[in-house]
C-alpha cells in the first residue's frame, strides 16, 4: 500500500532517468516530509517535465531527500522519462488507489 498525503509538491533539478533528488516545495505547497512522508515510505508520485509526464511508485529517503522511481505509466511508452533538470514531482492518488481495481481491469470492463 502506498502512502498518500495532501499538497506535497516539490521541484527537482535531477536529470536523466534515475533516482530523484527533491528540491524545494513549490509555492503554496509543502515538502514531502512536511506533509507527513517519513523515511522508507512508498508514495505514489507524478512527475511533470514540460509536456512529458510519469506516474509511479517510489521510496522516499529522508537522508539526501531522494525518491526512487518505479514507473507504471508515462508519456514515454510507460518507461521513465528523461528529466531535464526543471521538473516537478508530487504525491497523487491514481484510480487503483480509489477503486481498488487494476488499471487493466478498467480498460477491459470500463469505469
Buried (B, 14 or more C-beta within 10 A) or exposed (E): EBBBBEEBBBBBBBEEBEBBBBBEBBEEBBBBBEBBBEEEBBBBBBBBBEEBBBBBBBBBBEEEBBBBBEBEBBBBEEEBBEBEEEBBBBBBEBEBEEEEEEBEEEEEEEE
